[in-house]
């Protein structure tokens, strides 16, 4: 069992993985509400409206997709906390506040943990696979899925449109951890726990017969970084659902000719800059 205390937890390290979840929360939140309020229809719509305020959305799908996609951060934090501290952070809905921070042309989403946040060490005598499976399935059933389903319902969209985005998100996180992590024990735990998420989840959680985290990445040339590669997303983020909106260059919905045209447009803009 872990004997660490809160002074040993460095939440800033999770920020390098684009996770905005910490006891400090956002510096200047433009909107916030108790995470448990995602279970209330009116409050969810307030969050969706606030979440789309910076991008001129044509409907509610874009903000619901953005907020729903950012719920992946809870899954990522769970995996990283387990790997780095061999401990389980309490991510109960009633222990968190959902926050939006406005940055002019875009918003960022995250959660503030309550001052009384807590964690428990993984028992030394536990079979890690079974233990982690139970923790992850509890997260998905009791935390992520209720919020995601509420967002999808409020925006009149299928939950699967959000869930499917998690495949490339997890693949990206795995690539980042592999590149950054220097402690073999941490990396070993992370890979093990990711395999549990990929192979042992009850797929009824997702309202499907497949696990959306299971994804085989495909890569294309990165027009923003010549010589680099970019992962095609596992699902569309709905960014085109805004005034004068276009699909992202790495959107899976783009056809090859459409992507070629987009690449040429990006290159032309870069050359004229």
KEKE-30909 format. One record per residue (C-alpha): residue number from 1; residue in one letter; y, z, x. Coordinates in steps of 0.5 Angstrom, whole numbers, always signed. Each point is the difference from the previous one (the first is absolute). Layout:
<pts>
+--------+--------+-------+-------+-------+
| tortor | tormar |    py |    pz |    px |
+--------+--------+-------+-------+-------+
|    NUM |      a |     Y |     Z |     X |
...
+--------+--------+-------+-------+-------+
</pts>
This chain:
<pts>
+--------+--------+-------+-------+-------+
| tortor | tormar |    py |    pz |    px |
+--------+--------+-------+-------+-------+
|      1 |      x |    +0 |    +0 |    +0 |
|      2 |      x |    +7 |    -2 |    +3 |
|      3 |      x |    +4 |    +6 |    +2 |
|      4 |      x |    +7 |    -4 |    +1 |
|      5 |      x |    +6 |    +2 |    -4 |
|      6 |      x |    +6 |    -4 |    -3 |
|      7 |      x |    +4 |    +0 |    +7 |
|      8 |      x |    -6 |    -4 |    +3 |
|      9 |      x |    +1 |    -6 |    -5 |
|     10 |      x |    +5 |    -6 |    +2 |
|     11 |      x |    +1 |    -4 |    -7 |
|     12 |      x |    +5 |    -4 |    +4 |
|     13 |      x |    -6 |    -3 |    +4 |
|     14 |      x |    -2 |    -3 |    -7 |
|     15 |      x |    +6 |    -4 |    -1 |
|     16 |      x |    -2 |    -5 |    +6 |
|     17 |      x |    -5 |    -2 |    -5 |
|     18 |      x |    +5 |    -1 |    -6 |
|     19 |      x |    -2 |    +6 |    -3 |
|     20 |      x |    +6 |    +4 |    -4 |
|     21 |      x |    -3 |    +6 |    -2 |
|     22 |      x |    +2 |    +7 |    +3 |
|     23 |      x |    +3 |    +7 |    -2 |
|     24 |      x |    +7 |    -3 |    +2 |
|     25 |      x |    -1 |    -6 |    -4 |
|     26 |      x |    +6 |    -5 |    -1 |
|     27 |      x |    +6 |    +1 |    +4 |
|     28 |      x |    +4 |    -2 |    -6 |
|     29 |      x |    -4 |    -2 |    -6 |
|     30 |      x |    +3 |    -4 |    -5 |
|     31 |      x |    -5 |    +2 |    -6 |
|     32 |      x |    -5 |    +5 |    +0 |
|     33 |      x |    -5 |    +3 |    -5 |
|     34 |      x |    -6 |    +5 |    +0 |
|     35 |      x |    -6 |    -5 |    +2 |
|     36 |      x |    -4 |    +3 |    -6 |
|     37 |      x |    +5 |    -3 |    -4 |
|     38 |      x |    -3 |    -7 |    +1 |
|     39 |      x |    -5 |    +3 |    -6 |
|     40 |      x |    +6 |    -1 |    -4 |
|     41 |      x |    +2 |    -7 |    -3 |
|     42 |      x |    +7 |    +1 |    +0 |
|     43 |      x |    +1 |    +3 |    +7 |
|     44 |      x |    -4 |    -6 |    +3 |
|     45 |      x |    +4 |    -5 |    -3 |
|     46 |      x |    +6 |    +4 |    +3 |
|     47 |      x |    -3 |    -1 |    +6 |
|     48 |      x |    -1 |    -7 |    +0 |
|     49 |      x |    +7 |    -1 |    -2 |
|     50 |      x |    +2 |    +3 |    +6 |
|     51 |      x |    -5 |    -3 |    +4 |
|     52 |      x |    +3 |    -7 |    -2 |
|     53 |      x |    +7 |    +2 |    +1 |
|     54 |      x |    +1 |    -4 |    +7 |
|     55 |      x |    -4 |    -6 |    -1 |
|     56 |      x |    +3 |    -3 |    -7 |
|     57 |      x |    -7 |    +0 |    -3 |
|     58 |      x |    -2 |    -5 |    -6 |
|     59 |      x |    -4 |    +5 |    -3 |
|     60 |      x |    -4 |    +7 |    +1 |
|     61 |      x |    -6 |    -3 |    +4 |
|     62 |      x |    +4 |    +0 |    +7 |
|     63 |      x |    +2 |    +7 |    +0 |
|     64 |      x |    -7 |    +2 |    -3 |
|     65 |      x |    -3 |    -4 |    +6 |
|     66 |      x |    +4 |    +3 |    +5 |
|     67 |      x |    -1 |    +7 |    -2 |
|     68 |      x |    -7 |    -1 |    -1 |
|     69 |      x |    -1 |    -3 |    +6 |
|     70 |      x |    +4 |    +6 |    +4 |
|     71 |      x |    -6 |    +5 |    -3 |
|     72 |      x |    -4 |    -3 |    +5 |
|     73 |      x |    +4 |    +4 |    +5 |
|     74 |      x |    -4 |    +6 |    -4 |
|     75 |      x |    -6 |    -3 |    +2 |
|     76 |      x |    +2 |    -1 |    +7 |
|     77 |      x |    +3 |    +7 |    +1 |
|     78 |      x |    -7 |    +3 |    -2 |
|     79 |      x |    -4 |    -4 |    +5 |
|     80 |      x |    +5 |    +1 |    +6 |
|     81 |      x |    +1 |    +7 |    -2 |
|     82 |      x |    -8 |    +1 |    +0 |
|     83 |      x |    +0 |    -4 |    +7 |
|     84 |      x |    +5 |    +4 |    +4 |
|     85 |      x |    +0 |    +7 |    -3 |
|     86 |      x |    -8 |    +0 |    -3 |
|     87 |      x |    +3 |    +3 |    -6 |
|     88 |      x |    +2 |    -2 |    -7 |
|     89 |      x |    +7 |    +0 |    -3 |
|     90 |      x |    +1 |    +2 |    -7 |
|     91 |      x |    +3 |    -6 |    -3 |
|     92 |      x |    +0 |    +3 |    -7 |
|     93 |      x |    +5 |    -4 |    -5 |
|     94 |      x |    +3 |    +7 |    -2 |
|     95 |      x |    +1 |    +1 |    +8 |
|     96 |      x |    +4 |    -6 |    +1 |
|     97 |      x |    +7 |    -3 |    -2 |
|     98 |      x |    +0 |    -8 |    +0 |
|     99 |      x |    +7 |    -2 |    +3 |
|    100 |      x |    +4 |    -7 |    +1 |
|    101 |      x |    +5 |    -1 |    +5 |
|    102 |      x |    +5 |    -6 |    -1 |
|    103 |      x |    +1 |    -4 |    +6 |
|    104 |      x |    +5 |    -5 |    -3 |
|    105 |      x |    -4 |    -6 |    -1 |
|    106 |      x |    -7 |    +3 |    +0 |
|    107 |      x |    -3 |    +7 |    -2 |
|    108 |      x |    -5 |    +4 |    +4 |
|    109 |      x |    -5 |    +5 |    -4 |
|    110 |      x |    -3 |    +6 |    +2 |
|    111 |      x |    -2 |    +7 |    -2 |
|    112 |      x |    +2 |    +7 |    +2 |
|    113 |      x |    -5 |    +6 |    +1 |
|    114 |      x |    +2 |    +6 |    -3 |
|    115 |      x |    +2 |    +6 |    +4 |
|    116 |      x |    -7 |    +3 |    -1 |
|    117 |      x |    -4 |    -6 |    +2 |
|    118 |      x |    -7 |    +2 |    +3 |
|    119 |      x |    -6 |    -2 |    +3 |
|    120 |      x |    -7 |    +2 |    +2 |
|    121 |      x |    -4 |    -2 |    +6 |
|    122 |      x |    -6 |    -4 |    -1 |
|    123 |      x |    -6 |    +5 |    +0 |
|    124 |      x |    -4 |    +0 |    +7 |
|    125 |      x |    -7 |    +0 |    -4 |
|    126 |      x |    +2 |    -6 |    -5 |
|    127 |      x |    -3 |    -7 |    +0 |
|    128 |      x |    +6 |    -4 |    +2 |
|    129 |      x |    -2 |    -6 |    -4 |
|    130 |      x |    -1 |    +4 |    -7 |
|    131 |      x |    +6 |    +4 |    +1 |
|    132 |      x |    +5 |    -5 |    +1 |
|    133 |      x |    -3 |    -4 |    -5 |
|    134 |      x |    +1 |    +6 |    -5 |
|    135 |      x |    +7 |    +0 |    +2 |
|    136 |      x |    +2 |    -7 |    +0 |
|    137 |      x |    -3 |    -1 |    -7 |
|    138 |      x |    +4 |    +6 |    -2 |
|    139 |      x |    +6 |    -3 |    +2 |
|    140 |      x |    -1 |    -6 |    -3 |
|    141 |      x |    -2 |    +2 |    -7 |
|    142 |      x |    +5 |    +6 |    +0 |
|    143 |      x |    +6 |    -2 |    +4 |
|    144 |      x |    +1 |    -8 |    +1 |
|    145 |      x |    -4 |    -3 |    -6 |
|    146 |      x |    +4 |    +4 |    -5 |
|    147 |      x |    +7 |    -2 |    +3 |
|    148 |      x |    -2 |    -7 |    +1 |
|    149 |      x |    -3 |    -1 |    -7 |
|    150 |      x |    +6 |    +3 |    -3 |
|    151 |      x |    +4 |    -5 |    +4 |
|    152 |      x |    -4 |    -6 |    -2 |
|    153 |      x |    +0 |    +2 |    -7 |
|    154 |      x |    +8 |    +1 |    +0 |
|    155 |      x |    +1 |    -7 |    +3 |
|    156 |      x |    -6 |    -3 |    -5 |
|    157 |      x |    -4 |    -2 |    +6 |
|    158 |      x |    -7 |    +1 |    +2 |
|    159 |      x |    -1 |    +5 |    +5 |
|    160 |      x |    -4 |    -4 |    +4 |
|    161 |      x |    +6 |    -4 |    +2 |
|    162 |      x |    +2 |    +6 |    +4 |
|    163 |      x |    -7 |    +2 |    +2 |
|    164 |      x |    -1 |    -6 |    +4 |
|    165 |      x |    +6 |    +1 |    +5 |
|    166 |      x |    -4 |    +6 |    +3 |
|    167 |      x |    -5 |    -5 |    +4 |
|    168 |      x |    +5 |    -3 |    +5 |
|    169 |      x |    +4 |    +7 |    +0 |
|    170 |      x |    -6 |    +4 |    +2 |
|    171 |      x |    -2 |    -6 |    +5 |
|    172 |      x |    +7 |    +0 |    +3 |
|    173 |      x |    +0 |    +8 |    +1 |
|    174 |      x |    -7 |    -1 |    +3 |
|    175 |      x |    +3 |    -5 |    +5 |
|    176 |      x |    +6 |    +5 |    +1 |
|    177 |      x |    -4 |    +6 |    +2 |
|    178 |      x |    -5 |    -4 |    +4 |
|    179 |      x |    +6 |    -2 |    +4 |
|    180 |      x |    +4 |    +6 |    +0 |
|    181 |      x |    -5 |    +6 |    +1 |
|    182 |      x |    -2 |    +3 |    +7 |
|    183 |      x |    -5 |    +5 |    -2 |
|    184 |      x |    -7 |    -2 |    -1 |
|    185 |      x |    -2 |    +6 |    -5 |
|    186 |      x |    +6 |    -2 |    -4 |
|    187 |      x |    -2 |    -7 |    +0 |
|    188 |      x |    -7 |    +1 |    -2 |
|    189 |      x |    +2 |    +5 |    -6 |
|    190 |      x |    +4 |    -6 |    -2 |
|    191 |      x |    -5 |    -5 |    +0 |
|    192 |      x |    -5 |    +4 |    -3 |
|    193 |      x |    +4 |    +2 |    -6 |
|    194 |      x |    +3 |    -7 |    -1 |
|    195 |      x |    -8 |    -2 |    +0 |
|    196 |      x |    -1 |    +5 |    -6 |
|    197 |      x |    +6 |    -3 |    -4 |
|    198 |      x |    -2 |    -7 |    +1 |
|    199 |      x |    -8 |    +1 |    -1 |
|    200 |      x |    -1 |    +6 |    -5 |
|    201 |      x |    +6 |    +1 |    -5 |
|    202 |      x |    -2 |    +0 |    -8 |
|    203 |      x |    +3 |    -7 |    -2 |
|    204 |      x |    +1 |    +2 |    -7 |
|    205 |      x |    +6 |    +4 |    +3 |
|    206 |      x |    +3 |    -7 |    +1 |
|    207 |      x |    -2 |    -3 |    -7 |
|    208 |      x |    -4 |    -5 |    +3 |
|    209 |      x |    -7 |    -1 |    +4 |
|    210 |      x |    +3 |    -1 |    +6 |
|    211 |      x |    +4 |    +4 |    +5 |
|    212 |      x |    +7 |    -3 |    +2 |
|    213 |      x |    +0 |    +4 |    +6 |
|    214 |      x |    -5 |    -5 |    +3 |
|    215 |      x |    +3 |    -6 |    +2 |
|    216 |      x |    -1 |    -5 |    +6 |
|    217 |      x |    +7 |    -2 |    +3 |
|    218 |      x |    +2 |    -7 |    +1 |
|    219 |      x |    +5 |    -1 |    +5 |
|    220 |      x |    +6 |    -6 |    +1 |
|    221 |      x |    +5 |    -1 |    +5 |
|    222 |      x |    +6 |    +4 |    -1 |
|    223 |      x |    +6 |    -4 |    +0 |
|    224 |      x |    +5 |    +6 |    +1 |
|    225 |      x |    -4 |    +1 |    +7 |
|    226 |      x |    -2 |    -6 |    +3 |
|    227 |      x |    -7 |    +1 |    +3 |
|    228 |      x |    -1 |    +6 |    -4 |
|    229 |      x |    -5 |    +0 |    -6 |
|    230 |      x |    +1 |    +3 |    -7 |
|    231 |      x |    -5 |    +2 |    -5 |
|    232 |      x |    +0 |    -3 |    -7 |
|    233 |      x |    +0 |    +5 |    -5 |
|    234 |      x |    -6 |    +2 |    -5 |
|    235 |      x |    +5 |    +0 |    -6 |
|    236 |      x |    +7 |    -3 |    -2 |
|    237 |      x |    +5 |    +6 |    +0 |
|    238 |      x |    +4 |    -4 |    -5 |
|    239 |      x |    +6 |    +0 |    +4 |
|    240 |      x |    +1 |    -7 |    -3 |
|    241 |      x |    +2 |    +3 |    -7 |
|    242 |      x |    +7 |    +1 |    +1 |
|    243 |      x |    +6 |    -5 |    -1 |
|    244 |      x |    -1 |    -6 |    +5 |
|    245 |      x |    -6 |    +3 |    +3 |
|    246 |      x |    -5 |    -3 |    +4 |
|    247 |      x |    -7 |    +2 |    +2 |
|    248 |      x |    -1 |    +3 |    +7 |
|    249 |      x |    -2 |    -4 |    +6 |
|    250 |      x |    -7 |    +4 |    +0 |
|    251 |      x |    -1 |    +0 |    -8 |
|    252 |      x |    -7 |    -2 |    -1 |
|    253 |      x |    +3 |    -4 |    -6 |
|    254 |      x |    +3 |    -5 |    +4 |
|    255 |      x |    -4 |    -7 |    +1 |
|    256 |      x |    +0 |    -3 |    +7 |
|    257 |      x |    +5 |    -5 |    -1 |
|    258 |      x |    +5 |    +6 |    -3 |
|    259 |      x |    -1 |    +4 |    +6 |
|    260 |      x |    +1 |    -6 |    +4 |
|    261 |      x |    +7 |    -1 |    -3 |
|    262 |      x |    +1 |    +7 |    +0 |
|    263 |      x |    -1 |    +0 |    +8 |
|    264 |      x |    +5 |    -6 |    +1 |
|    265 |      x |    +5 |    +4 |    -4 |
|    266 |      x |    -1 |    +6 |    +4 |
|    267 |      x |    +1 |    -4 |    +6 |
|    268 |      x |    +6 |    -4 |    -2 |
|    269 |      x |    +3 |    +7 |    -2 |
|    270 |      x |    -2 |    +3 |    +7 |
|    271 |      x |    +3 |    -7 |    +4 |
|    272 |      x |    +7 |    +1 |    -4 |
|    273 |      x |    +1 |    +7 |    +1 |
+--------+--------+-------+-------+-------+
</pts>
